[in-house]
Every structure is written in C-alpha cells, then in structure tokens.
C-alpha cells in the first residue's frame, strides 16, 4: 500500500482533501504555476495509530461527542509518530522533490477544508520553511491540530460531525518570494462581483494571513483598471503590471472552478505562483451592489394581497397585471413597438418576496414614463398607490434620459396622447356600459354546471374567460387613470385656490356621493339586523350558534331569509382577502356575515343607551361636511367665475371617477370569484385522478402548470411532489416575520434576501424607535371627530366568523394594519377607523366616507402605539389622532 498521492494521481483526488485537491487540479489540468509537491494520504494517519491509541481516541469521542476534553485528546496524541513504513516512503519522495535539501511547506488538507460551505481557514496548523529532517515531526503536529479545541469548536458551530476525519497533509517545495499575499475574485466585504481585491506584503504572506501585518490593498475592475489603492508605506509594494497579473490570475482560477475564489499567491523571480485556492464562502448570501436596482413596495397592494399568498394566486395576478397594463398603454396611444420593447417591464409589475406580493415600483414608473408628462403623473400615481416615499430623483433622471430625437418623438406622442385622452374621456361612459355588458355575458357562461365539463373543456372555458376579460379591461383602466388625474388636480386646486392648508377639503367634497356599491353591504347588513333587533333568541343564535343551527332558523324568517339569499347572490364572493384565490368566500362559509348581523342587532337593541350612534350609510354627518365644504367653495370663488367653472368641472369628474373606480373594483371581485370556482374545479378533477392529495392543493400550482398539464406543455408532471416542495417553503414563510413595507434589492432578487422585518419597530426598511408621542399624524380621509376606546384588530375573524370571536363593543374605534373589502362586515358597528396603511383612494377611505365613519389612513406604527382599551380622539378631517384619558 502506498501513502503518497502525487498531483497527477487523478483517481485519488477524493483522498487529497480540499486544499490539495484544488492545487492538484489547477497544476495538472489547468496548467497554473504552482510549487511542486505531493500529498500524504489520510491512510498515513490511520497507519500511524497504535491499537491502544486508536481505541482510546474512539472511546473519548463516543463518550463525549459534544464536549470532548481537549487536554485528554492532546495527551493521547502527544506521542503520535509516523509509522516507519509511512516515514520511509515520505522521505524517499521528499528527497526526489528536494534533491539539494530545499525547504518545504507542510500544510493541512482536511476533507472538510476549503469547500463551498466552510473554509476552515486558519483552523489547522501549517508550517513553512521546514527542513527535510523535521518534516515527520511537522506532519504529526498537523495531525494533532485536527483535534485541537479550536477545530472541535469550529465543527460544532457549523453543525458538522463532532469526530473529525483524518486529514491529508500537503507537502510542497517552498518559494522564496519578494512579495506575497492574498487575492479575492470578488470583494468579500461589499459583495461586488466585478471587483477583485488584492492584498500584498513583502516577503512571505504568513504575516498577512495571520493578521500580524498590515498590507497594501488594491481594487481592480473587470477592465483591469486599478480603481482603488490603499498603500501602507511610502512606496507601493506592487507595481501596476504585477497588480493586474494577480487580478488576472485570481479571475482565471475562478473561471476554472466556476465560482469566485480566494487565493494565496507569491512572486519569485518575477513569476506569480499560485499557492492555494478556495471558494469565497461569504458570497452566497451577499447581493452584488452593482446589480440591477429594484425597489419593492406593498403600500397599497397589501389591501388586496395581505400576508402570504399562494403560487396560484400570484401567477394569476401577475398575468392579469401584465395584460391589463399593456392594454392601458395601448389605449393611451403608446406605439405597439414601444410596448413590445418593454415586455420585461410589463411581466414584472409585481413580485413575490418571501410569499408576499409587492409592487415592483420601478416597473410601474417605467410604464408611466412611457406616457408624456411623467413628472406630473408620477406624483398622482404615488398618491393613488399610497406610496409613502417618492422615487429617488437620481432614478427619475435615469428613467427620463433621452436624446433630442427622443424628445421630438415624445412631443409628437404627447399630441397623439392628448387627442387620445380627450377621445377616451368622452367615450368612457360608453366603455363602462360595454364593459359591464361583456362582464355579465362572461359571468352568465359560468352559470351552467362546471362539474359537467371535461378537464380539457374546463381549460378551454378558462382560456375563453381570460381572453374576454383580462385582455379587455379598458373601462377600469381608463377610469382609474382619470380618477388619478382628476383627484390629483382637485387636491392641487383646493390648496392653491381655496387656501386649504390642511389638505382635507377635497375629501369633504368627494364624500357623500352615493351609489357606491362597496357601501351597499353595510346597508344590507343593517337592514337584516333591523329585522331581528327585538328578537333576543335569534340574536343569540346568530352571535353564538353553529351554522347548522342558524340556517334552519333563518328559513323560518321569510324576510330575513330573502335578504340573506340576495346578499349572498350579489356579494358572496366579497370576503376577507377576496383577491386571494385560496380565500374561502361567504358561499363557502357564511358564518362571518351571520355573526355581523347578530352583533349589530344586539347593538341596535341597546338603543338610545348605547355609547355612540351606530353610523348610517346615509349619514347626515357626511352630507353636512359636504355642504360646509361647498359653502367654503362659494366664498373662495366670489369674483372668480372662470375659476369656479373650471373647479366645478374638475370636482364633478373627480366624484364620478372615484365612484366608478370603487364600483369597477367590485367587478374585479366577481371575475376573481369566477376564476376561484374554475380552479377549485380543476383541483377536484386532479384529486379524483390521484394527482393531488387534496383538491385545495391546486393553490400551490401556477396557472401555466395547471394548463400545461392538460395541454401538454408542462415541464413537471409530478404534481404531488411539486406541491409538497411548495407547501414546505410557504410554511416557512408563514413562520417568518413580515418583511418591511418597502426595501431595495440589487442583482438577483432572491440572493441574500433579508428585507428588514416590519415587526419590532421597523417600517419602510427604516428602523424606528417606539412611539412616545401623545398623538400621531396621518391622512384624514373621512371627516368627523369621535372619541372612544380602540380595539386593535389583526384579523376580522377576531370579531366575526368563529366561536371564539369577540364582538365590537358600542362606540369602538377600529385600529388595523390594513383593511380589504371583506372588513365591511365590521364597519356598520364601528365608531371610527384608524389604519396603518392606505391612501386617500384606498377602499377603506372611500367606504368610510360613504358610511360617514370618521377615518384616518397612513398612520405608521399605530398598531404598536395603541393597545386594546386605549382611549383616543380622532379627527378624520385633519388626520390627527390623540391619546386621551
């Protein structure tokens, strides 16, 4: 048996250990200049152990695998010497390597060393300038260092086996360098992949590696330019040619291993020797700061997609956003060729970060930049989306970079766009009517039994619905755009012409418009509550009974039954998190609705003794604020008839567009409800074919995977396996703290992704101290002043929907991180509303105005600032909320 492994022994590379294997490959296969040498295999260590020593070591590790006694182990190894056969073979090879008695380096090369996961840098002993007669002693010292306290602790910290593998030992001829050092193919501190970092010292590099000596440091970019120098002494240690040679070497080595390397090098007689190479282990979770910049924000989208969202919902929503905004640009007169050049932008309107949906803000701005007047429109869009921080001006300038030819073309496009806007403005009422007709027709197709369709027919039906609706979303798009423009102009005019310093006048003027469908559920709930207000038995049943007990009782109350069925028929798809396809609807579980009716009826029964009047959808409060605001307008425009004419036109359009925006969003709910039913039917078919463990597993597949499985374009047909992987990953996301509302990424989005958590006092990626102020300032969105106790609600099911639900007490002010249309079940019983997120055009703001509920949105930290039972005074006009006794 031989204990010597030569560099050219490729079949024995697995025995060389990490360090020696890399050196052998680089010399023999890649031709790098490396000092000659050989490897003493791990078998040499095994052969050198006496039977008594072997048993003692094994016994020590087995008895104390997690807390070995280092002194005891070292005592056992103190007399370790090389086996005579090993020693003779090694000395023979040494004399052939160094015929003139040249000095050698004796270095560790453990199996675990210098690999991708862990480097073991500096953990095992190595020796330089060793005379041949001392090599055997140094080899034994390397073996002993493999069992040192620092190595055993290092292994425990990394979760490796507590029993070390016997190390190989690398023995090489010494070089006598004038200068040596280390080099990194990428900056290990900043993560910049395009910058090589070189450190150099005079003589041997051991003092640099050990940290005993400061070194010159050079940074070299991919064009071999030296972009940074840090010189310790009066003169640099390396000249420019040497710096570039070392940078080239580390990059060539990295190319060979297909990953950035950390190398040791030395220069002797003008030649650059490679002494060691290992992967830079810290880069795996470090983004490249030179990578493409992305800005993620969930300010307003969290209203639709809160918390963790399933792959099916995200893939459906991403496709919808892509198609809808391509169509929007076409309607705005953007040339088709320009739209096609931005395919990647439209496909990345939203992203999924740790299972949560975010706006990719730069994609939104890029789409907006396709339209003339980008700077003005940008501000309006930010208001509508509820973005708390504007885009950095440096990025704005980058988006607007243009030549004079581009500006000339943009001017011509501006003319066309203005003509298109005027045309769309006059055609919008007709487009809205046609949209409703098209939607009703598509939804009527779904009235036949989906269970009667074969899977391929079901796929064809889905494709038909997709083509009829998702690619023809013109009316909501144009209306949203005009809502953004008119509301923004209205806000500007109230400040400029009406001296509205508080910036609340536009809300008073917009509210009380009526005919907003989102307020209708509250009205219907109130009417149903009124039917049973005096019936204690039914109220008790609705508040605390099971669904099986409630439904037969309702069947005996003809009017209540009729109104209940009408509610489900019209609003059955409007549920908590209604745009998430996985969300159970009121069709699936009507208990939250019934609980809300019973609780409101209980408050009604309290009557005049209640702490506060229950808000009415036709609240006189909102009408009074609107009339007061209109009176203020008449005063402001006395003597300014032209201003009054312009302002009234803007106000009229803002009211219409905001109203239609909310009503058209309800139609989106109906479309998503139809999609939900179709995909659940797919789930039942796949489950029946034993392709899924449960029909609801369909939500862990993407749209293209479902359709591809049926149509023959799938790349993975193991649906159970695919679902299992995704369920495991998304379960981890649910256990993780929610990421920040806003954060940046560079390069690969998911690499090193650690967005700051929104819990524990951080918002928008910026750490915040606990709020100590006695008041908070947000955006007043529904006028009125109210005092009362607050209740912090993270999930409406805390109030309605389960046996453990606790009803709202009369006069309660709701405090929430965000709301969605499903929260409407709580609004009829609420005295006020405080929301951490949201904008002036968010669902909560619009519905609160229509219901006459004083409300404030965009209150960062309010859910941490307040706790259940705290008393506050909120002013829905000024946006100020104060703690009171």
N, C-alpha and C positions, 0 to 999 in steps of 0.2 A: 504493500500500500504506500502511495506517495502522499506527502503532506504539503507539497509545494504546488501552487497553481500559477502557471505563467499567464501573462496578459493575453497571449494568443489562444489560451485554452477556452474557447467559446462555450464548449459543452459544460464547463464547470462554473459558468458565471454566477449561477444561483448560490454557490458556496462562498463567493468572494466578499459578500457584504456590500452595503450600499455605496460606500466611498470608493472601494477598489473596483467594483463593477463599472461605475461611471468612468473611472480613469482608464480601465482596460478598453472599454468601448470607444472612447474618444481617441485613444492612441492607435488601436488596431483597425478600427472600422472607419474612423473619420480622418485619421492622419494628423491629428494635432501634435504639437511639440510638447512631449511630456517626459520627465525624467524616467529612465528605465528602472524596472524593479520586478518584484514578484509578490505573491500573496501566500501567507501561511494559513492553511485552511482551519476551520473550527475543529476539525478532527484532531489537530495537533494538541489542542487544549484537552480534549477528551482522553487522548492517549497519555497525557502527562499527569493525569489524576491517578493517585493510588486508590485502591479499592476502599481503604479506610476513609480517605479524604472525600471520595465520591459519595459514600453513604452518609457521612457527616453533613455535607452540604445539602443533600436531598432532604435529610431529616430536618435540618434547620428551616428550610423553606416550606416544607409541608406542615410543620408545627406552627410556624408564624408567617403565613404567606402575606399578611398585610402589615406586619410590624416587625420586620426582621431586625435582629440585633447586629448592627454593622460591625461592632467590635468583635463579636463572636465569629462573623463570617471572615473578617480580615485575619483573625487569629488562625482560622482553619487554612487560609490561603497563604499565610506568611512564608511557609516553607515550600511553596509551589515552585517546582523547577521543571525545565523542559525534559521530556523523555529523551534518552540518549539517541534513539533512532531519529527522532524529530530533530534533535540538535545537530546530528551529523549531516542529515540531508540539508538542513538550513545553511550550515557553514559551508558546505560544498557549493551550494547555489550562490552564497554571498561572495565567495572568492572568484567565482566566474563573473559575477556582476561588478566586483570591485577588485580587479587583479593587482592594483597598486595600493590597496588598502584605503581607498577613498571612504570618506564618512558617509553614513546613510541616515535616512529618516525612518523611524519606527512609529507607525500610526495605526490607530484603531480603525476597524472597518466592520462594525457590527451589522447584523442582519437588518435591524430596525433603523440603522443610521442613514441620514441623507436621503430620506424618501419624501414623497409628496406631502404626507400628513405631518411628519415631525422630523426635525433635522438632527437632534441630539448634539447640536453644536456645542463644543467645549465640555461635554459631559464625561467622555472617556479620555484617558491620558494619551498624549502623543509626545514623541521625543525626537529632537533634531540633533544633527552633528554627532551621531553616535559612532564611536569606534567599533570595528568589527568584533573585538573581543567582548564588548559589552552588550551586543545585540540580544543574546539569550536572556540576560537579566532584564532588559527593557521589554522584551516580549512578555515575560512573566508579569511585569508591572502593568502592562496594558491589560492583560487578562484580569488582574486583581481589580483594576479600576472599573471593570464592567460590573463589579458587585459593590461599588462604593455607595455611601449613603446618598450622595447627590444623584447618582444614576437611579437608585431604587426609588427615591422621592420623585424624580422626573417621570418615571414609568407610572407611578401611582397617580400623579396629576393628569397624565394623558389617558388614564384608564387602560393601560397596557397590562399584559400578563406580569405578575409580580416576580416571576422567575425569569431572569434574563437568558437569552440564547448565548451560547459561547461565541465570542467574536472572532472573526478573521483578523489577521494582522497584515497591514500593507507595509512593505519594506522597499524603499526607493533610494537611488543614489541622490545625494544632496547636490543642490546647485548653490553656487556662491554668488548671490545677486548683489548688484549695486543698489537696486531698489526693488521693492516688492509691495504687495498689498492685496486688496480685495476689490471686486467689481460686481455690480448688480446690473442685470439687463433691463430692469425697471426700477424706478425709485421706490424702495421699500417703505419709505415714510409717507409720501403723498399718494403712491399708487400710480403715478404717471407711467404708462407702458412705453411711451415714446422717448423716455429719457433714461440713459444709462448713467449710473453713479459709480465713480472710481475713487477709491481711497488709496493713498500711497505713502510709504515711509522709506527712509534709507535703510539699506541692508535687508535683513530677514523681516518677514511680515509677522513674526510671532508676537511682537510687542503691540502691533495694531490689533490683532485678533483677540489678544488678552485684555485690551483696553488700557495698557500701560502707557502708550504713546499716542499723542495727537497726530493726525495725518493731514496731508493736503487732500482736498476733496474737489473733484471736477464733475460737472454735469454735461453730458453730450447728447444732443438731439439726434433724430433719425437722419438728418442731413450731414452728420458728423461735425456739426458746429458746436464749439465749446461755449455753452450758454451761461455757465456759472463757474467761478473758481473761488476756492477758499484756501489761501496759502498761509501756512503756519509760520514759516521762517522768512528771511529776507528774499530768498530766491525759491522759485517753484522746484519741486523735486523732479517733475516730468516736463519734457518739452511737448509742444502741441502734437508732433508726429507720434510720440510714444502714447500720449493720451488717446489719440484716435486709433492707434493699433490695439490698445487694450479694450477700447469700446467695441471695436470690430470683433475682437476675439470673443468677448462675452456674448455678443449677439450671434455669432456663428455657432457657439456652443448651445445657446438657447434654441436656435433653429434646428440643430441636430436632435435635441430632446423634445422639441415641440412644446416647450414651456419656458418661461423666463428663469434664468439660472443665477445663482450666487457663486462666484468662482474666486479661488485664490490664485495669484499669478506672481511671477518673478521675472526680472530681466537680468540676464547674464550674457556678457559679451555682445550686447545689442540685440539678443534674441529674447522673445517673450515666451516663457514657459508657462504652461497650464499645470497647476499643482492639485487642484481639487474643483469639483463642480457638484452642486446640489440645487434642487428647486428652491425658489423663494416661497417659503410656506405661508407667509403672511398675506400674499396677494389674493388668495382665493376669495376672501370675503371683503376685499377692498375695491371700491369702484375706481375707475380711471377718471380723474378730474378733467382730463382733456376730452372725454367722451361727449356725445351729443347731450345737450341740456334739455331736460324735461321738467315741467312744473305741474304738480298734481294738486288738485283742489276738490273737495267734496262739499263746498259751502251750501249749494242748493240741491245737488243730486242726492244727498243723504235723505232728503224728504221723500224721494221715490225709492231709493235702494239703501236702506239703513242696514248696518251690521253686515254679517257675512252673507254673500249672495251665491247661489249655486251656479255651476258651469252652464246649465241650460239657459237660465235667465240672462246671464251675461252675454252669451253668444247670440241670443235673440235680440237683446237690447243693442249690442254693438252693431249688428247688421242693420237694425232699424235706424240708428243714428247715422250710419254711413249712407244709406239710401236716401233718407229724408233730407240731409243737408247737401247732398249732391243735387237733389231736386231743387232745393231752395236757391242755390247759386244759379242754377239754370233759369229759374223764374226771375231772378234779379238781373238777368242779362249777361252773366259771365259766360264767355265763349266755351263751347264744349271742349275744345282742345285744351284750354286752360284748366278746366275741371279735371280732365283726364291726366294732365301733368301732375296733379295733386292727389292722385289716387291714394298714396300712402297717408296723406293727411286725413282724408275722409274715413279711412279704415281705422284711425286711431283717435277718434273723438273722445272715447272713454277708455279706461284701462281697469284692470282688476289687480289690486295690490293687497296681498295677504287676504284674499277672499272678499275684499270690499271694493265697491265701484267708485272710481274717481274720474273727474273731468281731466283730460289731458289739455291743460289750458293753452299751451302753445298751438295745438291743432285748432282750437276754437279761434284764437287770434289770427292764425294763418288763413282760416276760412273767411273771417271778417275782413282781413287785409285784401282779399280778392275783390272786395267791393270798394268803390270810391268813398272818400270821406271817412277813412279808417279811424282817424284820431277821435272824431266826434262820436262815431258809432261805438267805439271801444268803451267809452265812459257809460253809455246807455246799457250796453251788454253787461258790464260789471254790476250795474245797479240791479238789472233783472235777475242775474245769476246769484246775487248776494255775495259776490267776491269781496272779501274784507280788505285785501291788499291788491293794489293795482300792479300791472306788469311793470318790471323794471324798465326805465327809459332806454337802457342800452339794448334790451331785447326789442323794444318797439322800433328803435332806429334800424336794427338789423332786419326786421320784417319789412320795413319801408324802403330798404335800399333799392334805388332804381336809377337807370340812365335817363338821359333826356328823351331818348326814343320811348322808354317805358312810360315816362310822364306824359308824352304826347299821346300815346295809345290810351293811357289812363284817362286823359281828358275826353277823348272820343268815347270811351266806355262810360264816363260819367254822364255824358249827354244821353247815351242809349239807356243807361240805368235810370236816369231821371224820367225819361219818357216811359220806361217800363214800370217805374213806381207809380206814376200818375195813372197809367192804364190799370195796374193791379189795384190801385186804390178804388177806382170806380167799379172794377169788376169783382171786388171782394165779396159784396153781399151775394152775388150770383154764385161765386165759387163756393161760398159756405153752404148755400142751399144744395148745390150739386154734390158737395162732399157728404152732406147728411143723406142724400138720396143713395149715393154709392155705398155708404156705410150700411144703411138699412138693408139694401139689397144683399150685400155680402153677409150680413148677420142673419138674414132670412134663410140663406142657403144652409146655415148651421142648424135650422130648426128640425130638419129630418134627423133621424137617429144615427149618430156616428157609429154606434155598435154594428150597424148593418154594412159598413164599408169594409172591404178587404184592406190589409195594410198598404198595398200599393195604391188603392183608391184613396185611402186616407192621406197618403203622401201627396197625391195629385191634388186633393182638396186643399191641403195646406199651401202648396205652390200657387194655387189659384187665389187663395185669400191674400197671400203675400204680394202677388202681382197687382191685385185690385186695390190694396190698401197701403202697404208700406212704400210702394213706389209712386203713389198718387196722394201724397199728404199735403197738397198745395195750400188748401184753405187754412189749416192750423199754422203752417209755416209763415205765410204772408201776414196772417193776423198777428202772430207773435212778433214779427218784425215791426209792424206798425204800432203794436202795443208798446214795444220798447222805445220807438221813436217818439210817439205822442206823449207817453208818460214822462220821458226824459225832458222833452220840450216844456211840458206843463210844469214840471218841477223847476226848471230854469226860469220860466216866466213868472212864477209865483214869487221867486226870490228877487228877480230884477224889477218887475213892475209893481208887485204888491208888498215889497219890503218884508217878505216873510223870513225873518232871521231864524226862526225855529225850524224852518223847512218841514212844516207839518200841514200847511194849508192844502196842499194837493190831495192829501189823504181824506180830509174833511169833504173836499169837493167830489172825490171819486166814490166815497161810501154812500150807501143807501140807494144804489142804482136799481136794485131789484132784478128779478128774472135771472138770477144766478143759480144754476142747478145744484151747485155744491151746498147751498144753504137749504135746499128742499128736504134732505134727510132729517135735519134738525126740526123742521116744521112738522114733518110726518111723525117723528118720534113724540113730539109734544102733543100732537092730536091723539095718538094712541094712548099716551099717558093720561090725557084728559078723559078718555072713555072709561078708565078704571080707577080714577082718582079717589072715588069714595068706596071702593071695594077692597077692604083690607085683606081678605082671603086671597084674591087674585094677585094683589101687590106682593104679598108674602111669597106666593108661589113663584112669581116671576123673579123675585130677588134671590130666592134660596132653593127653589125646586129643581129637579132634574129635567132635562129636555123631554124625556119620555113621559113625565108627569105634566109638563106645561102644555105640550101640543094638543092632547085631548081636551084640556080645559079651554084652550083658545077656540077649539072647534065648536064649543057651546055658545061662544060670544060672537054672534054673526058679524056685527060691525067691526069688532077688533080683528076677527079672522080675515075679513075682506081687506082691511087696511094693511094688515101684516103680509098677506099674499101679494098685494100690489107693491109694497115696499121691496120685497124680495125679487119680484119680477123686474123692477126697474133698477134697484141698487144692490142686488145680490152679489155682484162682482166687486162692489166697493167695500173693501175690507182693509184690515191693517196690512201695511206693506203690499198694497194691491198690485203694484207693478212687478213684484217678485212672483214668478210663475209657481213657485213652490208654496206660496201662502194659501192656507185654507180660506175659502170665501164664506160669506154668510149662507150660501147654498149648502156648503159642507157642514157648517156649524153656526146656526142662527142664535145660539145662546147669548153672545155679546149683545145683540140687538134686543133680545127679550129682557136681559138684565138692565140695559139702559132705560127701557120703557118702564120697568118696575121701579127702578130707583128714582126716576123723575116723577113718577106718580106718587111715590112716597113723599117727595119734597113738596109736590103740589098740595098734598093732604095737610101739610103743616100750615099752609095758607098764610094769613097775614102775620102769624107769629114767627115766620122764618126770618133769618138774619139778613137776608137780601132778597130783592125781587129777582125771580128767575128771568134771564134775558129772553126777549121775544124776538123772533125773526123780523117782525115789523116794528122793531123797537123805535119808540119816539125819540130816544136819545140820539140815535144816528141821524134821524131826519132833522132834529134840532141843530146838531152840529153842521149839517149840510146847509141849512138855511142861514145860519150865522155866517158861514164861510161865504155864501153867495152875497149876503149883505155887505160883507167886507169888500167883495169884488166891486160892487156898485159904487162904493165910496172911493175905492182906489182908481176907478176909471172915469170918474167925473171929469168932464172936459177932455177926455181922450177916446172919442168914439171909434177911431181906427184900431187902437189897442184893444178896446172891448170886443170889437168884431173879430179880430184875429184870435184873441184869447178864448172867446166862446167857441170858435171853430175848433181850436185845439182841445178844449175841455170836452166838447161833445164827442170828438173822435176818441179821446183817451178813455172816456167812460164806456163807449161801445166796445173798443178793442180789449180793454181789461175784462169786461163782462164776457165777451165771446172767447177770450183766451181761457178763462176758467171753464166755460161750458164745453169748449172743444177738448179740453184735457179730460173731461168726463168720457168723451167718446174714445179717447185713448184707453181708458179703463175697460170699456166694452171690448175693444179689439184685443187687449191683453187677456181678458176673460175668455174670449173665444180661443185664443192660442193655448191657454191653460187647459181647456177642455180637450182640444185636439191632442196635445202632448200627453195628457193623462191617459187618453185612449191608446196612444202608442205604447205607453207603459204597460197597460193591461194586456195588449197583444204580445209584447215581448216577454212579459211574465208568463203568459199562457204557453209560450214556446220554450220556456225554461231558459230564457236568455238573461233574465234578471232575477234577483232574489225577492224583489218586491216591485209592484208597479210604480211606486214613488221613487225607485232608483233611477227612473228616467231623467230626473232632475240633475243627475251627476254626469249626464252625457251632453255633448254640444249638439246644436241643431244639425250641423253638417254630418256629424257622426250618426245621428238617427236616420237622416235622409239617405246618407251614403250606404248604410247597412241594407236599406231597402232597395236602393237604386244601383248598387254595385260599385260604389266609389269609395268605400271605407278602406282605411289602411290598418284598422284593428278590428277584428271580429270577436275577440274575447271580451264581450261587454261586461260580464260579471267581474273579470279581472280588472278592467279599466275603472269600473265603478268603485271597486274596493280600494284601489290606489287613491282615487279622488276623495272618497269618504274619509280615509285616514288623514290625508293632507288637510282637508277642510275642517276636520275635527280639531286639529292643532290650531288652526286659525281662530276657531271659536274660543279657545282657551287663552289666546294671546291678548294683551291689552290692545285696544283700538289704536291704530296709527293716528298721527296728527291729522288735522283738517287740511293741512297744506304742507308740502315738502318738495324738495328738489331731488332729482336723480341725474346721474351722469353715465353715459355709455349704456351698458347692459342694465336694464331696469331692475332685474331681479338679483343682480350680483351684489353681494354685500348690502342688501336692502335692510336697513334698520331705521325706518322712519320714526321720528320721536313719537312716543305714545301720547294720546290725548288725555289719558288719565294721569293723576298725580301732578296736576298743575301745569300742563303744557297745552298750548293752543297755537295752531298755525306753525308748529315747529319751533316756537319760541317759548322758552321756559318762563313761567310766570309765578310770582310769589303769591301766597294765599291772599285773597282779597280782604283787606281790613277796613275798607271804606264803609260808611253807613249808607251809601247809595251807589247805584250803577246807572250808566247811561247807555241806552240802546237806541233803536229806531222805533219811534212811535208809529204804529200803523193802523190803529183803530181808536178814535178819541173816547175820552171818558176818564173820570177819576174814581177809583174804587179802593177801599181798604178792606183787608181781610186776612185770614190765615192761609198760608200756602200749603200745597201738597206737591212734593217732587215726584213726578211720575216718569219712570223709565220705560214702562210698557203699559198700554191701556188695559191689558188683561189684569193689572193690579186692581182695576176699578170695576170692569165688567168682563164676563166671559168664563170665570172659573168659580168653583165652590169656595175658594179662599179669597175671592175678590172683596175689597172693602169699598163701599160706595163713597162718593164725594159727599161731604157734609155741606149743608146750605151755606152759601157765601164763600166757598173755597176758591182760591186763585190757583190755577194750574201752573206748575213750573215744569218745563220739559226741555230736553236737549234739542229735540226737533219734533215735528209732527208730520203726519201724512193724512190723506183724505179719510182713512179709517178712524182717525181720532174724533170725527164728527159725532160719534156716539157719546162722547164726554162733554161736548160743547154746550148742549142745552142746559146742563146743570152747573156750568162754571160761571163764576162772577168776574173772572179776569184771566188773562193768559200772558205768561212770560216764557219766551222761547230763546234758547241759547243761539240757535242758528236761524237762517231765513232772511228774506229780503222783503221789500215793500210789495212785490208782486208774487210772493210765495202763497201757497194755498192757505196757510194759517192766517196770513194777513188779510186776504180777500174775504174769506169766510167770516172771520171775526168782525170785519166791517159790516158785512151784511146782517150778522146776527146781533149787532150792537154790543159786542163784548169788548171792553177796553183791553187793548193788547199791545205788547212791545215785543219786537223780534231783535235778533242780532245782539244778544246780551252775553258776551263771552264770560264763562265762569259762573253763570247764575246758578247752575245746578249744584256747584260746590259751595257757593256763597250762602245759599238758603238751605234750610232743612225743614222737614215736616213740622208744622205748627208755628213757624215764624210768622209774625205779622208784618205786612208791608202796605205801603201806599203806592199805587202805580198810576201814572198819568199817561194815558195812551196817546195824547197829543204831543207832549214834549219828549216822550221816550225815557223818562226818569222814573226809577223805582227806588224807594227808600225803606229801610227797616224802621219800624215804629214799635212802641211798647204795646 
